[in-house]
Amino acid sequence: MSKGDAAELNDFERNRSDLEDLCKRRFFFRQGSEIYGGVSGFYTYGPPGCALKTNIIKQWRRHFVIEERMMEIEDTNIMPHPVLKASGHVDRFSDFLVRDCQDEKKFFRADKLLEDLMDAKLKEKGLSEEKVKEYTLVRNQADAYSQEEITEIFRRYDVRSPESGNKLTDPEPFNLMFPTPIGPAGLIQGYLRPETAQGIFLNYKYCLEQNGGRLPFGVAQVGKSFRNEIAPRQGLTRQREFTQAEIEWFVKPTAKQMRKFEAVSSEKLLLYSSELQLSGQPPKRMTIGEAVESQMVNNETLGYFIVRTYLFLTSIGIKADHCRFRQHLPTEMAHYACDCWDAEIETCYGWLECVGIADRACFDLNAHAKAAKVDLAFRETLEQPIEMDVLRLKKEAGVTMMKAFKKIGRPVKEWVEKLPQDELKQLIADVEAKGQAARTVELPDGALEECTFLPEHLQCEVKKEKQSTVTFTPGVVEPSFGIDRILFSVLEHSYYARPKEENDGDKQIRAVLRFSSNIAPYKMTILPQDQRVQRAPKYAELMNLMQNEAAEMGHTCMVDDSSATLGKRYARNDELGIPFACTVDFTSLEDGTVTLRERDSMVQIRLPAAEVGALLDDLCLRRKTWEDAQTRYPVQGK
C-alpha cells in the first residue's frame, strides 16, 4: 500500500471523533432508546440517515435486482425451530465467549480480543520478520480457530481482560440467536431470523416455477436480521438488529460458467488469497480473469459477483484503493463450501468485512429437502437422450434383502433401489471394504431405522439405460451485504473538512460529506438570498415550481430560509451531503433565473428556474455531469 493510502487511513482515524459528532448532531443515527439510557447494539436512524440508507438500498436494487433480472421476495422475521435446526443455526451458530475471572458479568468475544492483542503487538517497535509473520497469521485466523485451538492460543499469549487485566475463563460457545415463543401458549419454539438467506431457500421451488423452470436465476431479499452479539461495539459495525441484502444465485453445479464474465474479466481488484494470508504476504492486485484462470477464485459465477460487488461499492462512494477481497482460510470455510470471499473496506477500525460472497454448493437445499421431506431437485430435460451405464439391484439380491429385514424388507429394498448412483456405489464400496455397512433408512411412515447391509444384499448388475432427464440439486452462489456496515463505510469515505478561510472566526469545522448524488439523502436545498427575497411573492412561486418538479421526478429537496448568512447555510447543507444548492436572488425576481451551486467544487451556474428539475434529474441519475452543465449554462463563480 502506498504512503498516500496509509496517510488516508490515518485520516479515517483522525476524523473519527469529528464524524461521530456530525452524525449525532445532525441525527444521521443515535443509540436506540437513548432517552432511557439505551442498550448496546441497537441504533435509530434519523431523517438524513434513514434517507441515506434507503438510497443505498435503492441503488443496490437497481444494480443487482434490476440489471441482473432477479426476483425479490419478502419472508418472515420469525422462523420456527425446525427451519433453523435444518440449516444448522440451532447447533452451530455460535461465537466463542470469555469472561473476566474476577467479574463474570463482564464478558468478551474471544476472537475480537485476540485480534486487538495481535494489532497491539504488531505496533511494537523492533519486531523481527518472524514475529510480524507470527502475529499476522494469528490475527488472520482469529475467527477460524476451533474451541481447543483458541483456548491454547489464549494461554500461549496470556490474553487478559482489557478492562481489568484479570485472567479470563476458557473460551466457550455462545449461540447468537434470539429465541421467541410463538402463540399464546408459547408451545411453538421460534427464533428471530439470524439471516435473510433461509427465507429464500424455503421458497426456492416457487421462485423456480415463476422463472419458468429454468436455471440459472437469482432471488434477492432485503430485510432485518437479528444476532445476540456477545459484546457489540464500534457503533453501526456490530449491531444486534441490522439490515441485510442477500442474493441466492441458483446454478447447475457442473455449469458455473457465466455468459457475462468476459465483459468484466479485465477488471483489476485487490485480492487477498488464503495462500497469501497464511504466508504473511500482502494482498495482490490482479484481474478477475487471471484469478479465475489460476483457480484462485473457484469459478466464473463467483468471480462475476465479486466484480459486481466491487462496482456497486464504488458506485456509492467507496474509494477503490480502500476496498479489497479476502478469501476465507480453509479452517474458516464451511465444510460444504467451494470458495468464499469477503469484500473488506478500510475504515477507522481497520479492514471491515461488509460483504460475503460464497459458493455454498447444494448444502441448504439438501438440508431443507431432507428435513421437510420435500423434493427440491431440479430436472433438466436433455436435448438428446443419452445411454448410460447404471447399477441395478439383482432380483435375487432383492429377495435376500426382504427376507433379511423381514417386516421392513420391502421398504428397505425400495430405499436401496432409489439411492442416487454415487450413494449406491459408496455403500457397495463400504460393504466390500468392511464386510458390512450401516445406513439410516427412512421408512414410508417417516420412522428411521438403522440397517446393516451385507454383500449378498447388494449384488448388482450394470445395465444400459437411456436417460432423457438429469436430476440434481442446484448449487448456490450467495453475495450477502451488510447494509449498515456499508453505510458506515460510505460516511467515512465521504467525509472531509474544508480548509477555513482567513479571518473566519467560526470555531466549528467546515465538514463536508461528499456523497454521490445517487445516494445523497437530499438532492438539493433551496435558499433565498436573504429575508428581503424571501418576502417577495415571486420567491414562493419559484420555490414551489422547483420543489414540485423535483418531487415529481422522485428527488427530495429541502428549503433553508433561516436568517443565517448564505455562506453558513451553504456550509451546514454541505455537512448533510446535499450535492446541489439553488439560490433565489434579486436577479431571480426579475428574470426567473436562479443559481445552482455544486457542493464539492462550489462552482455556480445560472439557469432558468423552470429547467432546474430536469437538470437535477439528469445529474442525479448520471445522464449528465457537472461539466456538461457548466458547458450549457453560464458559470457564476464560487
C-alpha positions as CSV (number, residue, x, y, z in Angstrom):
1,M,0.0,0.0,0.0
2,S,1.3,3.4,-0.9
3,K,2.2,6.1,1.5
4,G,-0.7,8.1,0.2
5,D,-3.1,5.3,1.2
6,A,-1.6,5.0,4.6
7,A,-2.0,8.7,5.1
8,E,-5.6,8.5,4.1
9,L,-6.2,5.7,6.6
10,N,-4.8,8.0,9.2
11,D,-7.4,10.5,8.1
12,F,-10.1,7.9,8.8
13,E,-8.8,7.6,12.3
14,R,-8.2,11.3,12.7
15,N,-11.6,12.2,11.5
16,R,-13.4,9.6,13.6
17,S,-14.5,11.9,16.5
18,D,-15.5,14.8,14.2
19,L,-17.6,12.4,12.1
20,E,-19.2,10.9,15.1
21,D,-20.1,14.4,16.4
22,L,-21.5,15.3,13.0
23,C,-23.6,12.1,12.8
24,K,-25.0,12.7,16.3
25,R,-25.6,16.4,15.9
26,R,-27.3,16.1,12.5
27,F,-29.1,12.9,13.6
28,F,-27.8,10.5,11.0
29,F,-28.1,7.9,13.7
30,R,-28.2,7.7,17.5
31,Q,-28.3,4.9,20.0
32,G,-31.8,3.3,20.2
33,S,-34.0,4.2,23.2
34,E,-31.3,6.8,24.1
35,I,-33.6,8.8,26.4
36,Y,-33.8,5.6,28.6
37,G,-30.0,5.1,28.5
38,G,-30.0,2.9,25.5
39,V,-28.9,-0.7,25.0
40,S,-25.7,-1.5,23.2
41,G,-26.1,-3.0,19.7
42,F,-29.3,-1.1,18.8
43,Y,-29.4,2.1,16.7
44,T,-32.0,4.5,15.4
45,Y,-31.6,6.3,12.0
46,G,-32.7,9.9,11.9
47,P,-34.1,11.6,8.8
48,P,-30.8,12.0,6.9
49,G,-29.5,8.6,7.9
50,C,-32.8,6.9,7.0
51,A,-32.8,8.6,3.6
52,L,-29.2,7.7,3.0
53,K,-29.9,4.0,3.9
54,T,-33.0,4.0,1.7
55,N,-31.0,5.4,-1.2
56,I,-28.2,2.8,-0.8
57,I,-30.7,0.0,-0.8
58,K,-32.4,1.6,-3.9
59,Q,-29.0,1.7,-5.7
60,W,-28.4,-2.0,-4.6
61,R,-31.8,-3.0,-6.1
62,R,-31.0,-1.1,-9.4
63,H,-27.5,-2.6,-9.6
64,F,-28.4,-6.2,-8.9
65,V,-32.2,-7.0,-8.9
66,I,-33.0,-4.9,-12.0
67,E,-29.7,-5.1,-14.0
68,E,-29.3,-8.9,-13.3
69,R,-33.1,-9.6,-13.8
70,M,-33.5,-11.2,-10.4
71,M,-36.7,-11.9,-8.4
72,E,-37.2,-10.4,-5.0
73,I,-39.2,-11.8,-2.0
74,E,-40.0,-10.7,1.5
75,D,-40.1,-13.5,4.1
76,T,-40.9,-13.5,7.8
77,N,-38.6,-12.2,10.5
78,I,-39.6,-15.0,12.9
79,M,-38.8,-18.6,11.9
80,P,-39.9,-21.8,13.6
81,H,-37.3,-24.1,15.2
82,P,-37.3,-26.9,12.5
83,V,-36.2,-24.4,9.8
84,L,-33.1,-23.2,11.7
85,K,-32.4,-26.7,13.1
86,A,-32.2,-28.0,9.5
87,S,-30.0,-25.0,8.4
88,G,-27.5,-25.7,11.2
89,H,-28.1,-22.5,13.1
90,V,-29.6,-24.1,16.3
91,D,-26.5,-26.3,16.7
92,R,-23.6,-24.3,15.2
93,F,-24.4,-20.6,15.0
94,S,-22.1,-19.5,17.8
95,D,-19.1,-17.3,18.7
96,F,-16.6,-18.0,21.5
97,L,-17.2,-16.1,24.7
98,V,-14.7,-15.5,27.5
99,R,-15.4,-14.0,31.0
100,D,-13.4,-11.9,33.5
101,C,-12.5,-14.5,36.2
102,Q,-13.0,-11.8,38.9
103,D,-16.2,-10.4,37.5
104,E,-18.2,-12.9,35.3
105,K,-20.7,-10.2,34.4
106,K,-18.0,-8.8,32.2
107,F,-17.7,-11.0,29.1
108,F,-16.0,-10.6,25.7
109,R,-15.9,-12.1,22.3
110,A,-12.8,-14.2,22.1
111,D,-11.7,-13.7,18.5
112,K,-12.1,-9.9,18.8
113,L,-9.9,-9.8,21.9
114,L,-7.3,-11.9,20.1
115,E,-7.4,-9.5,17.0
116,D,-6.9,-6.5,19.3
117,L,-4.0,-8.1,21.1
118,M,-2.3,-9.0,17.8
119,D,-2.9,-5.4,16.5
120,A,-1.2,-4.1,19.6
121,K,1.7,-6.5,19.3
122,L,2.2,-5.6,15.6
123,K,2.6,-1.9,16.6
124,E,5.5,-2.8,19.0
125,K,8.9,-1.4,17.8
126,G,11.8,-3.6,16.8
127,L,9.8,-6.6,15.8
128,S,11.6,-9.3,13.8
129,E,10.2,-10.5,10.5
130,E,9.4,-13.8,12.2
131,K,7.3,-12.1,14.9
132,V,5.5,-9.9,12.4
133,K,4.6,-13.0,10.4
134,E,3.5,-14.9,13.5
135,Y,1.3,-12.2,14.8
136,T,-0.2,-11.5,11.4
137,L,-1.0,-15.2,10.9
138,V,-2.7,-15.5,14.3
139,R,-4.7,-12.3,13.6
140,N,-5.8,-13.6,10.2
141,Q,-7.0,-16.8,11.7
142,A,-8.6,-15.4,14.9
143,D,-12.2,-16.2,13.9
144,A,-11.3,-19.5,12.3
145,Y,-9.9,-21.4,15.3
146,S,-11.7,-24.4,16.9
147,Q,-12.5,-24.2,20.6
148,E,-9.4,-26.2,21.5
149,E,-7.2,-24.1,19.3
150,I,-8.3,-20.7,20.5
151,T,-8.1,-21.9,24.1
152,E,-4.4,-22.9,23.5
153,I,-3.7,-19.6,21.8
154,F,-5.2,-17.6,24.7
155,R,-2.9,-19.5,27.1
156,R,0.1,-19.0,24.9
157,Y,-0.3,-15.3,24.7
158,D,-1.7,-14.9,28.2
159,V,-4.7,-12.9,26.9
160,R,-6.3,-10.9,29.8
161,S,-9.4,-8.8,30.3
162,P,-8.8,-5.5,28.5
163,E,-10.6,-3.5,31.3
164,S,-9.1,-5.0,34.4
165,G,-6.1,-7.1,33.4
166,N,-7.6,-10.1,35.2
167,K,-7.4,-13.6,33.8
168,L,-10.1,-14.9,31.6
169,T,-12.1,-18.1,31.6
170,D,-11.6,-20.6,28.8
171,P,-13.5,-19.8,25.6
172,E,-17.0,-21.3,25.4
173,P,-19.5,-21.4,22.5
174,F,-22.5,-18.9,22.8
175,N,-25.4,-19.3,20.3
176,L,-26.2,-15.9,18.8
177,M,-29.9,-16.4,18.0
178,F,-32.8,-14.7,19.8
179,P,-35.3,-17.3,20.8
180,T,-39.0,-16.3,20.9
181,P,-42.1,-18.4,21.8
182,I,-44.9,-18.4,19.2
183,G,-48.6,-18.3,20.1
184,P,-50.4,-17.6,23.4
185,A,-49.4,-20.9,25.0
186,G,-45.8,-20.5,23.8
187,L,-45.7,-24.1,22.7
188,I,-44.1,-23.4,19.3
189,Q,-40.4,-22.5,19.6
190,G,-39.2,-19.8,17.2
191,Y,-36.3,-17.5,16.6
192,L,-35.7,-14.1,15.2
193,R,-34.0,-14.9,11.9
194,P,-30.2,-14.6,12.1
195,E,-30.0,-14.1,8.3
196,T,-32.4,-13.4,5.4
197,A,-31.0,-16.2,3.2
198,Q,-33.0,-19.1,4.7
199,G,-36.3,-17.5,3.6
200,I,-35.0,-17.6,0.0
201,F,-34.1,-21.4,0.3
202,L,-37.6,-22.1,1.7
203,N,-39.2,-20.5,-1.3
204,Y,-36.8,-21.7,-4.0
205,K,-39.3,-24.1,-5.6
206,Y,-41.9,-21.4,-6.0
207,C,-39.4,-19.0,-7.5
208,L,-38.2,-21.7,-9.9
209,E,-41.8,-22.0,-11.1
210,Q,-42.0,-18.2,-11.6
211,N,-38.9,-18.4,-13.7
212,G,-40.4,-21.0,-16.0
213,G,-38.4,-23.9,-14.5
214,R,-35.1,-22.6,-15.9
215,L,-31.6,-22.3,-14.4
216,P,-29.7,-20.2,-13.6
217,F,-31.7,-17.5,-11.8
218,G,-31.3,-15.2,-8.8
219,V,-33.6,-14.4,-5.8
220,A,-32.9,-11.4,-3.6
221,Q,-34.2,-10.3,-0.2
222,V,-33.6,-7.1,1.9
223,G,-34.7,-7.1,5.5
224,K,-33.8,-7.2,9.2
225,S,-31.7,-9.9,10.8
226,F,-31.0,-10.4,14.5
227,R,-28.0,-11.7,16.3
228,N,-27.5,-11.6,20.1
229,E,-23.9,-10.3,19.8
230,I,-21.7,-11.0,22.8
231,A,-20.2,-7.6,23.2
232,P,-21.4,-5.2,20.4
233,R,-19.1,-2.2,20.0
234,Q,-17.8,0.1,17.3
235,G,-21.2,1.7,16.5
236,L,-23.0,0.6,13.4
237,T,-20.4,-2.0,12.6
238,R,-21.7,-4.6,15.1
239,Q,-25.4,-4.5,15.9
240,R,-27.9,-6.9,17.3
241,E,-30.5,-5.8,14.8
242,F,-29.3,-4.9,11.4
243,T,-30.2,-4.8,7.7
244,Q,-29.0,-7.4,5.2
245,A,-29.4,-7.6,1.5
246,E,-28.8,-11.1,0.2
247,I,-28.8,-12.8,-3.2
248,E,-29.1,-16.6,-3.8
249,W,-28.0,-17.3,-7.4
250,F,-29.1,-20.9,-8.2
251,V,-27.0,-22.6,-10.8
252,K,-26.2,-26.1,-12.2
253,P,-23.3,-27.4,-10.1
254,T,-21.4,-28.5,-13.1
255,A,-22.1,-25.4,-15.2
256,K,-20.8,-22.4,-13.3
257,Q,-19.6,-20.6,-16.4
258,M,-21.1,-17.1,-16.7
259,R,-22.0,-15.6,-20.0
260,K,-21.4,-12.0,-18.7
261,F,-18.0,-12.9,-17.2
262,E,-15.9,-12.0,-20.2
263,A,-17.2,-8.4,-20.0
264,V,-15.8,-8.0,-16.5
265,S,-12.7,-10.3,-16.8
266,S,-10.2,-7.4,-17.2
267,E,-11.4,-5.6,-14.0
268,K,-8.5,-5.3,-11.6
269,L,-9.1,-6.0,-7.9
270,L,-7.0,-6.2,-4.7
271,L,-7.2,-9.9,-3.8
272,Y,-6.0,-11.4,-0.5
273,S,-6.0,-15.1,-1.1
274,S,-5.8,-17.7,1.7
275,E,-2.3,-18.6,0.5
276,L,-1.1,-15.0,0.8
277,Q,-2.6,-14.7,4.3
278,L,-1.1,-17.9,5.6
279,S,2.4,-16.9,4.3
280,G,2.1,-13.5,5.9
281,Q,2.3,-11.7,2.5
282,P,0.3,-8.6,1.5
283,P,-2.7,-8.6,-0.9
284,K,-2.1,-8.7,-4.7
285,R,-3.7,-6.6,-7.4
286,M,-4.8,-8.7,-10.4
287,T,-7.6,-9.1,-12.9
288,I,-10.5,-11.3,-12.0
289,G,-9.9,-13.2,-15.2
290,E,-6.4,-14.1,-14.1
291,A,-7.8,-15.1,-10.6
292,V,-10.4,-17.5,-12.1
293,E,-8.0,-18.9,-14.7
294,S,-5.4,-19.7,-12.0
295,Q,-8.2,-21.2,-9.8
296,M,-7.5,-18.6,-7.0
297,V,-11.2,-17.9,-7.5
298,N,-13.1,-21.1,-7.9
299,N,-15.4,-20.3,-10.9
300,E,-16.7,-17.6,-13.2
301,T,-20.0,-17.1,-11.4
302,L,-18.3,-16.4,-8.2
303,G,-15.8,-14.2,-10.0
304,Y,-18.6,-12.3,-11.7
305,F,-20.4,-11.5,-8.5
306,I,-17.1,-10.4,-6.8
307,V,-16.7,-7.8,-9.6
308,R,-20.3,-6.7,-9.5
309,T,-19.9,-6.2,-5.7
310,Y,-16.9,-4.1,-6.3
311,L,-18.7,-2.0,-8.9
312,F,-21.6,-1.5,-6.6
313,L,-19.4,-0.4,-3.7
314,T,-17.5,2.1,-5.8
315,S,-20.8,3.4,-7.3
316,I,-21.9,4.6,-3.9
317,G,-18.7,6.3,-2.9
318,I,-16.4,3.7,-1.5
319,K,-12.8,4.5,-2.5
320,A,-11.4,1.9,-4.8
321,D,-7.9,1.9,-3.2
322,H,-9.5,1.1,0.2
323,C,-11.5,-1.9,-0.9
324,R,-10.2,-5.5,-1.1
325,F,-11.4,-9.1,-1.3
326,R,-10.2,-11.5,1.3
327,Q,-10.5,-15.3,0.7
328,H,-11.7,-17.4,3.7
329,L,-9.0,-19.6,5.1
330,P,-9.5,-23.4,4.9
331,T,-10.3,-23.6,8.6
332,E,-12.7,-20.7,8.3
333,M,-14.8,-22.1,5.5
334,A,-17.8,-24.3,6.0
335,H,-17.2,-27.9,5.0
336,Y,-19.7,-27.8,2.2
337,A,-18.5,-24.5,0.7
338,C,-16.4,-24.5,-2.6
339,D,-15.0,-21.0,-2.1
340,C,-15.7,-17.8,-0.1
341,W,-14.5,-14.2,-0.4
342,D,-15.3,-11.2,1.8
343,A,-15.4,-7.6,0.5
344,E,-13.5,-5.6,3.1
345,I,-13.4,-1.8,3.3
346,E,-10.7,0.1,5.1
347,T,-12.1,2.3,7.9
348,C,-11.0,3.8,11.2
349,Y,-11.4,0.3,12.6
350,G,-9.1,-1.2,10.0
351,W,-10.4,-3.6,7.4
352,L,-14.1,-4.1,7.9
353,E,-15.9,-7.1,6.4
354,C,-19.0,-5.7,4.6
355,V,-20.0,-8.3,2.0
356,G,-19.6,-12.1,2.0
357,I,-19.6,-13.8,-1.4
358,A,-19.8,-17.6,-1.0
359,D,-20.2,-20.6,-3.2
360,R,-22.4,-22.6,-0.8
361,A,-22.8,-25.6,-3.1
362,C,-26.0,-27.6,-2.5
363,F,-26.0,-27.7,1.3
364,D,-29.0,-25.6,2.1
365,L,-31.4,-27.0,-0.4
366,N,-30.4,-30.6,0.5
367,A,-30.8,-29.8,4.2
368,H,-34.3,-28.4,3.9
369,A,-35.4,-31.1,1.4
370,K,-34.4,-33.8,3.8
371,A,-35.9,-32.1,6.9
372,A,-39.1,-31.0,5.3
373,K,-39.4,-34.2,3.2
374,V,-39.9,-32.1,0.1
375,D,-38.4,-32.7,-3.3
376,L,-36.2,-29.7,-4.2
377,A,-34.3,-31.4,-7.0
378,F,-34.1,-29.8,-10.5
379,R,-34.9,-32.0,-13.5
380,E,-33.1,-30.9,-16.7
381,T,-34.5,-32.2,-19.9
382,L,-31.7,-33.3,-22.3
383,E,-31.8,-32.2,-25.9
384,Q,-30.7,-35.7,-27.0
385,P,-31.3,-38.7,-24.7
386,I,-28.1,-40.4,-23.6
387,E,-27.3,-44.0,-23.0
388,M,-25.7,-44.6,-19.6
389,D,-24.3,-47.5,-17.6
390,V,-26.3,-47.7,-14.3
391,L,-26.1,-50.1,-11.4
392,R,-29.3,-52.0,-10.7
393,L,-30.1,-54.5,-7.9
394,K,-30.3,-58.1,-9.0
395,K,-33.6,-59.8,-8.4
396,E,-32.1,-62.5,-6.1
397,A,-30.4,-59.7,-4.0
398,G,-33.7,-58.0,-3.5
399,V,-35.4,-61.3,-2.4
400,T,-32.5,-61.9,0.1
401,M,-32.8,-58.4,1.4
402,M,-36.5,-58.6,2.0
403,K,-36.1,-61.9,3.9
404,A,-33.3,-60.5,6.0
405,F,-35.1,-57.4,7.1
406,K,-38.5,-59.2,7.5
407,K,-41.4,-56.7,8.1
408,I,-39.5,-53.7,6.8
409,G,-37.8,-55.7,4.0
410,R,-39.8,-54.3,1.1
411,P,-39.4,-50.6,2.0
412,V,-35.7,-51.1,2.7
413,K,-35.3,-52.7,-0.7
414,E,-37.1,-49.8,-2.4
415,W,-34.9,-47.4,-0.4
416,V,-31.8,-49.0,-1.9
417,E,-33.3,-49.0,-5.4
418,K,-33.9,-45.3,-5.2
419,L,-30.5,-44.4,-4.0
420,P,-28.6,-42.0,-6.3
421,Q,-25.9,-43.8,-8.2
422,D,-23.0,-42.2,-6.3
423,E,-24.5,-43.1,-2.9
424,L,-25.2,-46.7,-4.0
425,K,-21.6,-47.1,-5.2
426,Q,-20.3,-45.7,-1.9
427,L,-22.5,-48.2,0.0
428,I,-21.2,-51.1,-2.1
429,A,-17.6,-49.9,-1.6
430,D,-18.1,-49.7,2.2
431,V,-19.5,-53.2,2.3
432,E,-16.7,-54.6,0.2
433,A,-14.1,-53.0,2.4
434,K,-15.5,-54.0,5.8
435,G,-17.8,-56.9,5.1
436,Q,-20.8,-54.8,6.1
437,A,-22.0,-51.2,6.3
438,A,-24.8,-49.5,8.3
439,R,-27.1,-46.8,7.0
440,T,-30.1,-45.0,8.4
441,V,-33.1,-45.8,6.3
442,E,-36.2,-43.6,6.3
443,L,-39.4,-45.8,6.1
444,P,-42.6,-44.7,4.4
445,D,-44.2,-43.7,7.7
446,G,-41.3,-41.4,8.5
447,A,-39.7,-43.7,11.0
448,L,-35.9,-44.0,10.9
449,E,-34.3,-47.5,11.0
450,E,-30.7,-48.4,11.4
451,C,-30.0,-51.1,8.8
452,T,-26.8,-53.2,8.4
453,F,-26.2,-54.3,4.8
454,L,-24.1,-57.4,3.9
455,P,-22.5,-58.3,0.5
456,E,-25.4,-60.6,-0.5
457,H,-27.9,-57.7,-0.1
458,L,-26.1,-55.6,-2.7
459,Q,-25.4,-57.8,-5.6
460,C,-25.8,-55.5,-8.6
461,E,-25.5,-55.7,-12.4
462,V,-24.7,-53.0,-14.9
463,K,-27.4,-52.1,-17.3
464,K,-27.5,-49.7,-20.2
465,E,-30.4,-47.3,-19.9
466,K,-31.5,-44.3,-21.9
467,Q,-32.0,-41.1,-19.9
468,S,-33.8,-38.1,-21.2
469,T,-33.5,-36.1,-18.0
470,V,-30.8,-35.4,-15.5
471,T,-31.7,-34.8,-11.8
472,F,-29.6,-32.7,-9.5
473,T,-29.8,-30.2,-6.6
474,P,-28.8,-26.7,-7.7
475,G,-25.8,-25.1,-6.3
476,V,-25.9,-21.6,-4.9
477,V,-23.6,-18.6,-5.1
478,E,-24.5,-16.1,-2.4
479,P,-23.5,-12.5,-2.2
480,S,-24.6,-11.2,1.3
481,F,-24.4,-7.5,2.0
482,G,-24.3,-5.8,5.5
483,I,-26.1,-2.6,4.6
484,D,-25.3,-0.8,7.9
485,R,-21.6,-1.5,7.7
486,I,-21.6,-0.3,4.1
487,L,-23.4,2.9,5.2
488,F,-20.9,3.4,7.9
489,S,-18.0,3.0,5.4
490,V,-19.7,5.4,3.0
491,L,-19.8,8.0,5.7
492,E,-16.1,7.6,6.4
493,H,-15.1,7.6,2.8
494,S,-17.3,10.7,2.1
495,Y,-16.2,12.8,5.0
496,Y,-13.6,15.6,4.7
497,A,-13.1,19.1,6.3
498,R,-12.9,22.1,4.1
499,P,-10.0,24.5,4.9
500,K,-11.1,27.5,6.8
501,E,-10.8,30.9,5.1
502,E,-8.7,33.6,6.7
503,N,-10.5,35.8,9.2
504,D,-13.1,33.1,9.7
505,G,-13.9,33.3,13.4
506,D,-16.2,30.3,13.4
507,K,-14.7,27.5,15.6
508,Q,-16.8,24.8,14.1
509,I,-15.1,22.6,11.5
510,R,-16.4,23.1,7.9
511,A,-17.3,19.4,7.5
512,V,-18.4,18.1,4.1
513,L,-19.9,14.7,3.3
514,R,-19.0,14.1,-0.4
515,F,-22.0,11.7,-1.1
516,S,-22.5,10.5,-4.6
517,S,-25.7,12.2,-5.9
518,N,-27.4,8.8,-6.4
519,I,-27.4,8.1,-2.7
520,A,-27.4,11.6,-1.1
521,P,-30.2,11.8,1.5
522,Y,-31.4,15.1,-0.1
523,K,-30.6,16.1,-3.6
524,M,-30.9,19.9,-3.4
525,T,-31.6,22.7,-1.0
526,I,-33.3,25.9,-2.0
527,L,-32.0,29.1,-0.4
528,P,-33.4,32.7,-0.6
529,Q,-30.5,35.1,-0.7
530,D,-31.9,37.0,2.3
531,Q,-35.1,37.9,4.1
532,R,-36.0,40.6,1.5
533,V,-36.0,38.0,-1.3
534,Q,-38.0,35.6,0.9
535,R,-40.8,38.1,1.4
536,A,-41.2,38.7,-2.3
537,P,-44.3,36.9,-3.9
538,K,-42.1,35.8,-6.8
539,Y,-39.9,33.8,-4.4
540,A,-42.7,31.5,-3.3
541,E,-43.7,31.0,-6.9
542,L,-40.1,30.0,-8.0
543,M,-39.6,27.8,-4.9
544,N,-42.8,25.9,-5.4
545,L,-42.0,25.4,-9.1
546,M,-38.6,23.9,-8.4
547,Q,-39.7,21.8,-5.4
548,N,-42.7,20.3,-7.3
549,E,-40.8,19.4,-10.4
550,A,-38.0,17.7,-8.4
551,A,-40.6,15.8,-6.3
552,E,-42.4,14.6,-9.5
553,M,-39.0,13.1,-10.6
554,G,-38.5,11.4,-7.2
555,H,-36.0,13.8,-5.7
556,T,-36.2,15.2,-2.2
557,C,-35.4,18.9,-1.7
558,M,-35.0,21.0,1.4
559,V,-35.6,24.7,2.0
560,D,-33.2,26.7,4.2
561,D,-34.8,30.1,4.8
562,S,-33.2,30.9,8.1
563,S,-31.6,34.2,8.9
564,A,-28.0,32.9,8.8
565,T,-25.7,34.2,6.1
566,L,-25.7,32.5,2.8
567,G,-22.2,31.1,3.4
568,K,-23.2,29.5,6.7
569,R,-26.3,28.0,5.1
570,Y,-24.2,26.5,2.3
571,A,-21.8,25.1,4.9
572,R,-24.5,23.4,7.0
573,N,-26.1,21.8,3.9
574,D,-22.6,20.6,2.8
575,E,-22.3,18.6,6.1
576,L,-25.6,16.9,5.2
577,G,-24.0,15.8,1.9
578,I,-26.5,17.7,-0.2
579,P,-24.9,17.9,-3.7
580,F,-26.7,20.9,-5.1
581,A,-27.8,24.3,-3.6
582,C,-30.2,26.5,-5.6
583,T,-30.2,30.2,-4.6
584,V,-33.0,32.6,-5.4
585,D,-31.6,36.1,-5.5
586,F,-32.7,39.6,-6.7
587,T,-31.9,38.7,-10.3
588,S,-34.3,35.8,-9.9
589,L,-37.1,38.1,-9.0
590,E,-36.5,40.0,-12.3
591,D,-36.0,37.3,-14.9
592,G,-36.9,33.9,-13.2
593,T,-33.3,32.6,-13.3
594,V,-31.5,31.1,-10.3
595,T,-28.0,30.0,-9.4
596,L,-27.2,26.3,-8.9
597,R,-24.1,25.5,-6.7
598,E,-22.3,22.2,-6.8
599,R,-21.1,21.1,-3.3
600,D,-17.6,19.9,-4.0
601,S,-16.3,22.4,-6.5
602,M,-18.5,25.3,-5.1
603,V,-18.9,26.4,-8.7
604,Q,-22.3,28.1,-9.5
605,I,-24.2,28.3,-12.8
606,R,-27.2,30.4,-13.7
607,L,-30.2,28.9,-15.4
608,P,-34.0,29.3,-15.6
609,A,-35.8,28.0,-12.5
610,A,-38.1,26.0,-14.9
611,E,-35.1,23.9,-16.0
612,V,-33.7,23.1,-12.6
613,G,-35.8,20.0,-12.1
614,A,-34.8,18.4,-15.3
615,L,-31.1,19.2,-14.9
616,L,-31.2,17.9,-11.3
617,D,-32.7,14.6,-12.5
618,D,-30.0,14.2,-15.2
619,L,-27.2,14.9,-12.7
620,C,-28.6,12.5,-10.0
621,L,-29.2,9.7,-12.5
622,R,-25.8,10.4,-14.1
623,R,-27.1,11.1,-17.5
624,K,-25.1,14.4,-17.4
625,T,-22.1,15.5,-15.5
626,W,-21.5,18.8,-13.7
627,E,-19.0,19.6,-16.5
628,D,-21.8,19.2,-19.0
629,A,-24.0,21.6,-17.0
630,Q,-21.2,24.2,-17.0
631,T,-20.9,24.0,-20.8
632,R,-24.6,24.6,-21.2
633,Y,-25.2,27.4,-18.7
634,P,-23.0,30.4,-17.7
635,V,-20.7,29.9,-14.7
636,Q,-21.1,32.5,-11.9
637,G,-18.0,31.5,-9.9
638,K,-17.7,30.3,-6.3
